[in-house]
Amino acid sequence: MTSPLDQLKTCTDRDNLRSKLQALCDPLGAVIELDIFLIEQAGHHQALCCWRMQSEKENTRIMREWGVGRFGGELISVVDLEPVVLNLPT
């Protein structure tokens, strides 16, 4: 099963990832909070995305339609990133 979040794996940096995730969420509502943590472990690159939509209805819809989990009040997703395009800060 594919998720709209699969489109994020080619993002090149945190700002690009933030912009694309917000654009994916726009048709469903407003993102009011978004934190992104970049992770590199043994050459594998991931981003932990934690965000909150404006309403509980929007959060629930994303969870149901995209298969996203929740921790506390935030939606949580781990995005696998392609290492050749990721520009991690040095």
Helices and strands as residue ranges (DSSP letters): G 4-10, H 14-25, G 26-28, E 31-41, E 44-53, H 56-66, E 69-71, E 74-81
